[in-house]
Amino acid sequence: MLRLLLLRHAKAAWPPGVLDLDRPLAKRGQEAALVMGNYLRSERLEPDLAIVSPARRTQETWEHVQPVLGDVEMRRDGRVYEAPAGRLLTVVREVEPQIRTLLVIGHNPGFEELARLLIGEGDMDSILRLGQKYPTAGLAVIDFDLESWEDVGKKSGRLERFVTPNSLGNGEDD
């Protein structure tokens, strides 16, 4: 079995004069990233590899999540920045088969589009909530009954859960 963890970056600030790529996390985003990192650890959702967009807000999300996960290899991949679903799927399909749990930290709308593309079945409540909104710091856990990432495709996954800071009782979702 393969497991894909799609974590949208936490809430970012909009400082004047700062390029989109350089936007930092807002204080609320820092707190939400910590919540999600603790959730990943408590639920034993530790990845074998993290692929992270080079945007400052995704890198800072990783910096808040990583300490509670321990020693996890991280790769920055520019293709994840503001990527459509097709490009994200290419990134996922290139992952080595020995990686069983993959965490990708990136952006919407690509994450929501990718999740919809991959999910063929799963927890109906989670599917409905994901379809309504994929907020910042939202986490989709998608399982595949496959041996290789290159076989991941349309409707091949099962949405095991969709979690947000709000669903964990930690503030509002953005």
MISE-218642 format. One record per residue (C-alpha): x, y, z. Coordinates in steps of 0.001 Angstrom, whole numbers, plus 500000, padded with zeros to 6 digits. Layout:
BEGIN
[[X Y Z]]
...
//
This chain:
BEGIN
[[500000 500000 500000]]
[[501073 503571 499263]]
[[499901 506594 501215]]
[[499856 510169 499924]]
[[499580 513046 502386]]
[[498582 516303 500691]]
[[499125 519168 503136]]
[[498189 522596 501872]]
[[500448 525324 503271]]
[[499209 527075 506394]]
[[497703 530592 506372]]
[[500083 533116 504812]]
[[500423 536836 505377]]
[[500106 539407 502580]]
[[502828 541985 503357]]
[[502861 544915 500918]]
[[505522 544781 498240]]
[[506335 541093 498798]]
[[506248 538716 495846]]
[[503827 535798 496107]]
[[506737 533347 496264]]
[[508132 535179 499311]]
[[504953 535455 501410]]
[[505582 534252 504998]]
[[503176 532424 507265]]
[[500849 534549 509354]]
[[500893 533954 513120]]
[[497682 531930 512771]]
[[499373 529905 510044]]
[[502344 529128 512284]]
[[499968 527856 514956]]
[[497978 525780 512442]]
[[501168 524214 511041]]
[[502141 523117 514558]]
[[498674 521645 515093]]
[[498926 519670 511869]]
[[502454 518474 512646]]
[[501316 517221 516040]]
[[498333 515548 514381]]
[[500559 513756 511870]]
[[502732 512445 514689]]
[[499865 511449 516997]]
[[498136 509585 514157]]
[[501378 507899 513072]]
[[501205 509514 509656]]
[[504953 509978 509445]]
[[506189 510279 505865]]
[[509232 508590 504380]]
[[509746 511639 502164]]
[[508438 515202 502023]]
[[508298 517105 498743]]
[[507807 520814 499361]]
[[507175 523763 497071]]
[[509939 526391 497191]]
[[507464 529118 498245]]
[[508335 530648 501603]]
[[504905 529782 503081]]
[[505302 526085 502209]]
[[508871 525997 503476]]
[[507775 527609 506753]]
[[504889 525137 507021]]
[[507475 522341 506718]]
[[509715 524028 509301]]
[[506841 523900 511817]]
[[505785 520333 510944]]
[[509203 518682 510619]]
[[510489 518926 514220]]
[[507687 516727 515569]]
[[508147 514180 512770]]
[[511845 513634 513303]]
[[514355 512839 510588]]
[[512420 512939 507316]]
[[514096 513568 503984]]
[[512807 516756 502335]]
[[513105 517724 498690]]
[[512268 521183 497362]]
[[510589 520889 493992]]
[[509798 523994 491976]]
[[507203 522095 489964]]
[[504930 522031 493045]]
[[504675 525836 493238]]
[[501188 526898 492074]]
[[501011 523655 490052]]
[[497954 522262 488302]]
[[496857 518703 489078]]
[[498608 517188 486049]]
[[502019 518535 487046]]
[[501517 517445 490659]]
[[500611 513956 489457]]
[[503855 513838 487454]]
[[505830 514729 490595]]
[[504067 511971 492567]]
[[504577 509362 489834]]
[[508340 510004 489845]]
[[508759 509014 493509]]
[[510787 505884 494132]]
[[508730 502770 495031]]
[[510562 502238 498350]]
[[508865 505435 499593]]
[[505628 504115 501070]]
[[504271 507320 502648]]
[[504754 510573 500753]]
[[504004 514045 502117]]
[[503601 516879 499615]]
[[503252 520457 500881]]
[[501890 522833 498282]]
[[499074 525021 497089]]
[[495502 525287 495931]]
[[493742 525005 493574]]
[[496127 522268 492431]]
[[495819 520186 495604]]
[[492030 520139 495501]]
[[492109 519263 491795]]
[[494653 516481 492360]]
[[492690 515023 495266]]
[[489492 514989 493191]]
[[491355 513359 490310]]
[[492860 510601 492459]]
[[489972 509753 494782]]
[[487823 506878 493564]]
[[486274 505999 496901]]
[[486607 506710 500590]]
[[485095 508285 503640]]
[[482003 510057 502299]]
[[481981 512812 504925]]
[[485613 513607 504110]]
[[484920 513573 500367]]
[[482035 516026 500821]]
[[484071 518367 503044]]
[[487027 518294 500662]]
[[484673 519121 497790]]
[[483345 522182 499616]]
[[486713 523699 500502]]
[[490396 522721 500798]]
[[491473 525319 503376]]
[[494970 526314 504377]]
[[496651 523606 506481]]
[[494093 521093 505154]]
[[495369 517505 504994]]
[[494071 514831 502629]]
[[495208 511264 503359]]
[[494847 509142 500226]]
[[495677 505433 500171]]
[[496502 503395 497069]]
[[496442 499621 496792]]
[[499487 499823 494531]]
[[503176 498940 494714]]
[[504600 501771 492628]]
[[503909 505504 492503]]
[[504116 505399 488718]]
[[500825 503440 488760]]
[[498929 506178 490617]]
[[496201 507525 488381]]
[[492661 508745 488001]]
[[490291 507373 490669]]
[[492966 504904 491897]]
[[492963 506177 495493]]
[[490819 505928 498578]]
[[490357 509059 500704]]
[[491096 507743 504157]]
[[490442 511136 505820]]
[[490404 514875 505294]]
[[491475 516914 508303]]
[[491674 520658 508884]]
[[492664 522718 511922]]
[[488959 523492 512451]]
[[487962 519811 512358]]
[[490571 519267 515083]]
[[489002 522032 517200]]
[[491747 524571 516514]]
[[490310 527741 515038]]
[[488621 528592 511793]]
[[489570 527262 508393]]
[[490714 529729 505710]]
//
